[in-house]
Amino acid sequence: MPDYFRAIAVDYDGTITSEARPTDSMLAAIRSVRSANRRIVLITGRILAELVADFPDVYAHFDAVVGENGAVLWHNGYERALAPAVSVHLYEALRSRGVWLRRGQVILATSAVDDHAIREECNRLGLDYKIAHNRSELMVLPTGVSKATGLHAALETLGVSCHSTIGIGDAENDLALLDACEIGVAVGHAVPSLKNHADLVLAQPGTEPVADFLATEVTRGIPAVQPRRRRVQLGIADNGAEISIPASRVQVFVDGASGSGKSYLAGLIIENLITDGYSVCVLDMEGDHVNLGSMSGVLALGGREPLPPPEQVVRLIRHRFSSVVIDMSLREPALKYAYARDLLDRLTRLRRNCGLPHWICIEEAHMVPVRSILEAQASGSLCLVTYRPEWLSRTVVSSPDICITALGDGVALLRPGADPTQAQRFRAGARALSHIRHHRKYADICVPYEKGFTFRDRAGVVGRHVLCLAEFQQEIQHAPPGMLDMHAEHRDFSRWVCDVFQDRELARLIRRVEETAGTDGPESLRISINELLALRYDISAASLAGNANGGESNNM
């Protein structure tokens, strides 16, 4: 996936140079990165005035420069402090003790041998500062400031996500830098702690291997490296081991029979990705993931509202790094097909241009054009979910890096690629949000007539025959008490919800209401079921009116 990474963040001393300024070959490598439509950010512990004294044309070679270990940002000709300056009282106290100091806009810089004196004076003055080591050097920083915070400020200014960034460093103060990036690279002569933390360690010491890495690997892409620190936790294997998959640069295929839990697993993956800051676009054919809209940074669009124009979805993702769920559950199959094709084509172009969204997830992938799926696969991470894998082309089914098969009752199989001999059985972990199967579809779109529910009383009087949960909720409000009593006594309501819609959680809650109906009475049952349906499926008064007037009908 050569277009995945959009920015490179590099340390200065010991990483791109061992002298006062980088060599001509290093500067040529930096130019090659920028000419490949990638941003390059310099992240250094140096005071910028001192850096410019050694490297006068520094700003001509980088899209942004972060100085003072994350405390100062230069971009587009302007320099600004990202934190308040370290107290002048500490500076004066240390100078009175004979400590040699350099004062930046924010930090104090000195030798690591003065660590003890600095800690003593901070304790004496009641100051809470961070002391960061960089080999033989030492910096006093405001608490919370690091190369990571400086990088985030620079990337926000440049409009690039940290998940689209590679970090390269050599020393202790680069640990935060590597941790903030999608992939962390340690130079060959880096300190051991950084090598242990990195996703990739360059084989040879010195700065020239860094130039080679920038000019070749970064420009072409890094297809073989996946971040060790970025994982999606799926659950626990039968032997007690944690089961996880890489959080980026992989193709995931989730299948399983209808009602087996495949959408639950897909939702678990999406929740993890969004929580970790990835931008995800979900093409939700049957309304399985609209509740993700309650998460911070997630927009749920479509459903009962018009589908957003594909260009609007692209703008939302590009300018806000947001995640978007497109609920197509109330649309006809032909419209879903055409809309998905158009949106996927635009998302693929967006990813090739700026690396966003990091993930595309397609529910009911068998309803989407194969050509669009293949192009999306070539542009970045993709999660395909289907109960009809046989309807997809052999190329699509055989290409994923990871296959997950839902077996039901929270159990699934994980295997690399399509190799059944490497399968691991596991139990899926808990989700932060409750999963509601086919949320919009079951609320508004009707099941076949033979799967509907007929209200009747003990005397055989037949009431209304309902085909969807919106109609069911409406009839609960109007059915005579005798009908409600009879159905509650036989647990008919909970059985219908479980058997037809396979919503076991809602069925369990309704059964609890049915069990107390004999004591609490039909009116209490009426109110309780109404509240459960409203909370779980967000069935509004408008949807009830629409169904009462002969709303949309379709088979499951």
GULUMSE-91138 format. One line per 8 residues: their letters; for each residue x, y, z of C-alpha. Coordinates in Angstrom, 3 decimals, m for minus. Layout:
residues N
a = X Y Z  ...
***
This chain:
residues 556
mpdyfrai = 0.000 0.000 0.000  2.454 2.645 m1.172  0.097 5.577 m0.564  m0.714 4.826 3.073  1.869 7.105 4.693  1.509 10.811 4.120  4.116 12.252 6.507  7.553 11.417 7.933
avdydgti = 8.680 12.825 11.289  12.467 12.780 11.766  14.750 13.609 14.677  17.766 15.800 13.941  20.992 15.048 15.843  21.994 11.423 15.490  19.206 10.654 13.016  19.540 12.773 9.879
tsearptd = 22.913 14.250 10.785  25.951 13.660 12.966  27.382 17.083 12.111  26.112 20.642 12.364  23.969 20.217 9.234  22.826 17.250 7.102  24.852 16.022 4.163  23.860 16.770 0.584
smlaairs = 22.758 13.138 0.122  20.437 13.419 3.136  18.918 16.647 1.837  18.415 14.980 m1.553  16.596 12.106 0.182  14.382 14.612 2.017  13.553 16.288 m1.301  12.577 12.917 m2.775
vrsanrri = 10.114 12.378 0.070  8.492 15.775 m0.499  8.391 15.312 m4.267  6.444 12.071 m3.672  3.591 14.168 m2.184  4.555 13.428 1.404  5.115 15.926 4.202  8.281 15.824 6.264
vlitgril = 8.457 17.210 9.793  11.670 17.839 11.716  11.317 17.083 15.458  14.316 18.136 17.512  15.283 18.893 21.080  17.335 21.834 19.846  16.502 25.464 20.506  15.471 26.781 17.084
aelvadfp = 17.763 29.794 17.146  20.731 27.461 17.733  19.519 25.154 14.965  19.281 28.008 12.471  22.806 29.143 13.413  24.162 25.734 12.323  21.693 25.085 9.501  20.576 28.501 8.116
dvyahfda = 18.348 27.070 5.352  16.625 24.513 7.593  13.130 25.855 6.968  13.489 25.411 3.208  13.762 21.638 3.588  10.828 20.815 5.884  7.096 21.357 5.884  7.157 22.009 9.630
vvgengav = 9.821 22.130 12.343  9.177 21.278 15.984  11.872 22.511 18.349  12.650 22.341 22.056  11.508 18.723 22.313  7.920 19.519 21.326  7.526 22.961 22.912  7.895 25.231 19.839
lwhngyer = 6.413 24.912 16.331  7.538 26.569 13.101  5.284 26.392 10.057  4.917 28.508 6.947  7.181 31.277 8.213  5.681 31.589 11.686  7.032 30.358 14.999  4.942 29.845 18.142
alapavsv = 5.388 28.393 21.596  3.169 25.392 22.413  3.592 25.697 26.190  4.437 28.335 28.830  8.118 28.959 29.489  9.941 27.198 32.322  10.096 29.439 35.390  12.768 32.132 35.406
hlyealrs = 13.189 31.439 39.147  14.452 27.944 38.369  16.809 29.363 35.752  18.247 31.860 38.212  18.530 29.315 41.027  20.467 26.906 38.822  22.751 29.640 37.512  23.525 30.640 41.114
rgvwlrrg = 24.677 27.033 41.688  27.034 27.254 38.735  24.912 25.120 36.360  25.580 26.069 32.746  22.207 26.556 31.002  20.814 27.523 27.621  17.377 29.098 27.662  14.930 28.613 24.798
qvilatsa = 11.469 30.068 24.302  10.150 27.386 26.666  12.825 24.967 27.847  16.074 24.989 29.740  18.849 22.900 28.187  21.988 21.651 29.902  24.199 18.606 30.418  22.824 15.362 31.825
vddhaire = 25.405 15.562 34.640  23.296 18.341 36.199  20.240 16.097 36.636  20.585 15.935 40.438  20.962 19.697 40.882  17.888 20.358 38.721  15.744 17.919 40.693  16.878 19.457 43.971
ecnrlgld = 15.986 22.980 42.866  12.605 21.893 41.467  11.782 20.289 44.830  12.989 23.316 46.775  10.920 25.736 44.645  7.879 23.432 44.492  8.000 23.215 40.697  6.655 20.263 38.712
ykiahnrs = 8.694 20.007 35.525  9.627 17.144 33.247  13.301 16.264 32.823  13.980 14.673 29.427  17.292 13.009 28.550  18.817 12.975 25.090  22.017 10.924 25.433  24.466 13.306 27.178
elmvlptg = 22.067 16.272 27.071  19.167 17.144 29.336  16.091 19.379 28.920  13.724 20.843 31.505  10.198 20.953 30.063  6.682 21.829 31.220  4.864 18.685 32.340  3.044 17.025 29.439
vskatglh = 5.279 18.435 26.698  7.065 15.893 24.499  7.963 15.261 20.906  4.588 13.529 20.640  2.623 16.650 21.604  4.715 18.760 19.249  4.151 16.281 16.434  0.379 16.305 16.962
aaletlgv = 0.381 20.116 16.722  2.443 20.004 13.513  0.290 17.317 11.894  m2.904 19.163 12.775  m1.502 22.239 11.038  m0.527 20.164 7.984  m3.823 18.270 7.874  m2.260 14.822 8.288
schstigi = m3.208 12.052 10.716  m0.664 10.503 13.077  m1.870 7.130 11.766  m0.506 8.166 8.364  2.913 9.097 9.765  6.283 7.331 10.182  8.574 8.464 13.018  12.380 8.043 12.953
gdaendla = 14.705 8.654 15.902  17.780 7.560 17.833  17.576 8.560 21.523  15.504 8.361 24.710  13.511 11.502 23.970  12.333 9.893 20.714  10.330 7.222 22.530  7.288 9.511 22.639
lldaceig = 7.781 10.405 18.967  7.765 6.778 17.832  4.817 5.986 20.068  2.773 8.798 18.493  3.331 7.555 14.928  1.766 4.624 13.133  5.185 3.076 12.549  8.281 3.861 14.628
vavghavp = 11.751 3.415 13.131  14.986 3.330 15.156  18.311 4.050 13.474  20.956 1.334 13.614  22.930 3.055 16.392  19.880 4.008 18.508  19.819 3.508 22.276  18.601 0.014 23.262
slknhadl = 15.317 1.262 24.776  14.320 2.854 21.478  15.284 m0.207 19.453  13.138 m2.357 21.720  10.179 m0.019 21.217  10.492 0.442 17.459  8.531 m1.426 14.785  11.571 m1.364 12.514
vlaqpgte = 15.310 m1.025 13.261  17.622 m0.042 10.434  20.311 m2.661 9.931  23.359 m0.384 9.743  24.481 2.451 12.075  25.005 6.000 10.882  22.889 8.550 9.070  23.402 7.335 5.491
pvadflat = 21.102 4.303 6.018  18.443 6.841 7.052  18.957 8.686 3.749  18.654 5.389 1.870  15.501 4.539 3.824  13.906 7.893 2.975  14.885 7.798 m0.687  13.831 4.216 m1.341
evtrgipa = 11.594 2.535 1.236  9.516 5.592 2.162  9.089 6.770 m1.417  7.974 3.316 m2.579  6.056 2.427 0.571  6.741 m0.054 3.366  4.563 m3.080 2.568  6.134 m5.506 5.042
vqprrrrv = 5.929 m3.514 8.293  2.889 m3.400 10.559  2.909 m1.551 13.890  3.419 m3.796 16.903  1.871 m1.185 19.207  m1.362 m0.855 17.191  m3.550 m3.905 17.629  m7.285 m4.630 17.626
qlgiadng = m8.237 m6.907 20.512  m10.825 m9.480 19.424  m11.160 m11.812 22.399  m9.675 m14.801 24.176  m8.609 m18.105 22.587  m9.538 m21.487 24.026  m6.040 m21.704 25.568  m6.465 m18.338 27.319
aeisipas = m4.262 m16.331 24.931  m5.382 m12.898 23.776  m6.451 m12.774 20.130  m5.695 m9.593 18.195  m5.103 m8.398 14.658  m3.052 m5.498 13.226  m4.864 m2.168 13.310  m3.701 m1.016 9.887
rvqvfvdg = m2.538 m2.043 6.426  m4.430 m5.335 6.348  m7.413 m6.815 4.536  m9.973 m8.472 6.819  m12.794 m10.779 5.725  m15.609 m11.595 8.179  m18.216 m14.199 7.297  m20.701 m16.500 8.969
asgsgksy = m24.301 m17.614 8.732  m27.134 m15.165 9.285  m27.394 m14.397 13.007  m24.005 m15.972 13.819  m22.476 m12.745 15.150  m20.416 m11.572 12.168  m21.743 m8.005 12.428  m20.987 m8.028 16.158
lagliien = m17.371 m8.930 15.340  m17.152 m6.258 12.649  m18.548 m3.722 15.116  m15.971 m4.814 17.691  m13.185 m4.159 15.176  m14.628 m0.774 14.177  m15.073 0.323 17.814  m11.427 m0.482 18.565
litdgysv = m10.219 1.415 15.503  m12.291 4.509 16.239  m11.210 4.516 19.892  m7.576 4.456 18.757  m8.124 7.451 16.488  m8.418 5.810 13.061  m10.756 7.299 10.484  m13.279 4.643 9.415
cvldmegd = m16.004 4.809 6.765  m18.703 2.153 7.169  m21.038 1.260 4.315  m23.859 m0.122 6.443  m26.292 m1.910 4.138  m28.677 m3.166 6.834  m28.364 m0.691 9.708  m26.125 m2.847 11.910
hvnlgsms = m23.763 m0.054 12.979  m25.806 3.129 13.368  m25.268 3.074 17.153  m21.595 3.873 16.467  m22.865 7.407 15.898  m22.943 7.828 19.682  m19.119 7.640 19.780  m17.050 10.820 19.766
gvlalggr = m15.952 11.814 16.266  m18.442 9.522 14.490  m21.259 10.708 12.226  m24.146 8.349 11.401  m25.828 9.491 8.184  m28.667 8.172 6.048  m31.312 5.950 7.629  m34.571 7.887 7.632
eplpppeq = m32.734 10.946 6.315  m31.622 11.227 2.654  m28.303 9.586 1.865  m25.549 12.230 1.864  m23.982 12.990 m1.533  m20.726 11.014 m1.825  m18.727 14.227 m2.265  m20.049 15.443 1.092
vvrlirhr = m18.840 12.244 2.785  m15.417 12.786 1.228  m15.261 16.367 2.537  m16.230 15.271 6.044  m13.502 12.642 6.170  m10.808 14.753 4.559  m11.231 17.899 6.602  m12.177 16.472 9.987
fssvvidm = m10.471 13.030 10.104  m13.895 11.860 11.253  m15.443 8.423 11.003  m18.705 8.090 9.099  m21.411 5.406 9.104  m23.674 5.448 6.045  m26.956 3.693 6.883  m28.503 2.391 3.644
slrepalk = m30.940 m0.028 5.274  m34.096 1.714 4.020  m32.996 1.885 0.382  m33.810 m0.478 m2.460  m31.027 m2.902 m3.506  m30.463 m1.147 m6.844  m29.955 2.202 m5.107  m27.597 0.628 m2.536
yayardll = m25.537 m0.866 m5.362  m25.236 2.408 m7.288  m24.572 4.545 m4.204  m21.930 2.145 m2.848  m20.182 2.082 m6.228  m20.049 5.876 m6.440  m18.969 6.353 m2.811  m16.282 3.652 m2.952
drltrlrr = m14.817 5.114 m6.126  m14.554 8.535 m4.462  m13.130 7.096 m1.246  m10.502 5.191 m3.208  m9.389 8.389 m4.938  m9.333 10.197 m1.584  m7.130 7.514 m0.025  m4.675 7.679 m2.899
ncglphwi = m4.510 11.432 m2.474  m4.288 11.860 1.312  m4.435 8.405 2.969  m7.940 8.842 4.434  m10.058 7.111 5.533  m7.664 4.654 7.146  m10.311 1.916 6.977  m13.347 1.155 4.840
cieeahmv = m15.805 m1.413 6.202  m18.500 m2.866 3.945  m21.395 m4.751 5.531  m23.168 m7.207 3.199  m20.235 m6.923 0.791  m21.971 m9.246 m1.670  m24.302 m6.310 m2.475  m21.432 m4.112 m3.720
pvrsilea = m19.724 m4.073 m7.164  m16.675 m6.337 m7.213  m14.615 m3.828 m9.191  m15.153 m1.184 m6.510  m14.127 m3.652 m3.780  m10.918 m4.594 m5.599  m9.946 m0.942 m6.086  m10.660 m0.202 m2.417
qasgslcl = m8.500 m3.183 m1.407  m5.596 m1.819 m3.436  m5.837 1.594 m1.749  m5.716 0.666 1.941  m7.190 m1.293 4.838  m10.545 m2.919 4.184  m12.990 m5.007 6.217  m15.556 m7.010 4.235
vtyrpewl = m18.536 m8.612 6.009  m20.930 m11.058 4.379  m23.049 m14.153 4.926  m22.814 m14.890 1.192  m19.105 m15.343 0.437  m20.005 m17.533 m2.528  m21.561 m14.484 m4.210  m18.213 m12.684 m4.227
srtvvssp = m15.518 m13.283 m6.810  m12.696 m15.712 m6.048  m10.221 m12.810 m6.239  m12.005 m10.924 m3.458  m12.435 m13.957 m1.190  m8.850 m15.211 m1.576  m7.059 m11.868 m1.129  m7.635 m10.989 2.591
dicitalg = m4.746 m11.199 5.048  m7.085 m12.233 7.880  m10.299 m14.251 7.777  m12.748 m14.412 10.689  m15.702 m16.796 10.684  m18.483 m16.265 13.212  m19.800 m19.571 14.601  m22.570 m18.236 16.854
dgvallrp = m22.926 m17.731 20.617  m19.936 m15.347 20.660  m17.482 m17.905 19.246  m15.428 m17.407 16.067  m12.446 m18.743 14.117  m9.479 m16.565 13.136  m7.058 m17.664 10.430  m4.378 m15.923 8.368
gadptqaq = m5.490 m15.691 4.759  m7.508 m18.662 3.632  m5.360 m21.296 5.375  m7.729 m23.462 7.483  m4.797 m25.262 9.174  m3.848 m22.096 11.098  m7.330 m21.397 12.502  m7.649 m20.263 16.122
rfragara = m10.945 m20.584 17.933  m11.776 m17.689 20.272  m14.599 m16.074 22.210  m15.303 m12.500 21.177  m14.660 m9.756 23.701  m17.269 m7.372 25.047  m18.207 m4.302 23.061  m18.482 m0.794 24.468
lshirhhr = m21.780 m0.341 22.601  m24.611 m2.856 22.504  m25.010 m4.459 19.092  m28.458 m4.399 17.521  m28.793 m6.648 14.536  m30.192 m4.889 11.439  m31.203 m1.869 13.522  m33.067 0.187 10.914
kyadicvp = m34.155 m2.732 8.796  m36.038 m4.486 11.572  m37.583 m1.264 12.810  m39.041 m0.146 9.492  m38.839 m2.783 6.759  m41.329 m5.607 6.817  m40.578 m9.319 7.095  m42.404 m11.809 4.845
yekgftfr = m46.071 m12.275 5.723  m45.580 m15.753 7.157  m43.017 m14.408 9.661  m45.303 m11.658 10.935  m47.085 m11.541 14.299  m50.888 m11.834 14.618  m52.541 m10.348 17.686  m55.435 m12.458 19.049
dragvvgr = m57.247 m13.068 22.340  m58.361 m16.189 24.223  m61.756 m16.204 22.492  m60.133 m16.411 19.076  m60.744 m12.819 18.082  m58.051 m11.900 15.592  m56.419 m8.489 15.686  m53.859 m6.887 13.427
hvlclaef = m51.104 m8.856 11.665  m47.828 m6.874 11.899  m44.688 m7.296 9.804  m42.075 m5.031 11.423  m41.142 m3.731 14.859  m42.511 m0.261 14.195  m45.942 m1.775 13.464  m45.541 m4.083 16.453
qqeiqhap = m44.872 m1.138 18.763  m47.885 0.714 17.362  m50.203 m2.263 17.903  m48.904 m2.781 21.448  m50.277 0.697 22.172  m53.777 m0.111 20.922  m54.360 m3.847 21.461  m57.098 m4.708 24.017
pgmldmha = m55.845 m5.781 27.472  m57.117 m9.337 26.909  m54.831 m9.778 23.899  m51.820 m8.469 25.774  m52.521 m10.771 28.728  m52.873 m13.862 26.558  m49.684 m13.242 24.558  m47.681 m12.342 27.678
ehrdfsrw = m48.821 m15.530 29.443  m47.553 m17.635 26.530  m44.378 m15.529 26.093  m45.372 m14.891 22.473  m43.831 m11.426 22.206  m40.344 m12.420 23.346  m40.416 m15.612 21.254  m41.296 m13.660 18.088
vcdvfqdr = m38.537 m11.098 18.625  m35.982 m13.853 19.263  m37.014 m16.222 16.450  m37.693 m13.720 13.680  m35.269 m10.873 14.449  m32.699 m12.878 16.431  m32.365 m10.013 18.910  m31.790 m12.181 21.973
elarlirr = m31.057 m9.265 24.285  m34.345 m7.515 23.492  m36.181 m10.843 23.729  m34.693 m11.411 27.186  m35.856 m8.006 28.376  m39.365 m8.472 26.954  m39.615 m11.928 28.535  m38.840 m10.364 31.911
veetagtd = m41.748 m7.958 31.347  m44.028 m10.826 30.284  m43.204 m12.761 33.442  m44.453 m9.898 35.638  m47.477 m9.001 33.496  m49.821 m11.139 35.612  m48.925 m9.040 38.649  m48.318 m5.607 37.123
gpeslris = m51.183 m5.721 34.615  m51.487 m5.120 30.863  m50.991 m1.355 31.056  m47.600 m1.780 32.704  m46.676 m4.330 30.023  m47.799 m1.907 27.316  m45.628 0.894 28.696  m42.577 m1.315 29.331
inellalr = m42.489 m2.902 25.880  m42.975 0.492 24.266  m39.983 1.891 26.181  m37.783 m1.095 25.336  m38.496 m0.803 21.611  m38.051 2.958 21.616  m34.693 2.751 23.406  m33.305 m0.139 21.396
ydisaasl = m34.505 0.751 17.895  m35.208 4.496 18.153  m38.662 4.028 16.626  m40.051 7.539 16.456  m43.623 8.747 16.150  m42.855 9.656 12.546  m41.890 6.091 11.712  m45.068 4.784 13.342
agnangge = m47.147 7.142 11.236  m45.246 6.157 8.101  m45.897 2.461 8.676  m49.539 3.099 9.532  m49.915 4.740 6.130  m48.474 1.783 4.282  m44.719 2.300 4.662  m42.000 0.613 2.664
snnm = m42.063 m3.167 2.556  m39.352 m5.591 1.598  m38.272 m9.134 2.363  m35.472 m9.815 4.795
***
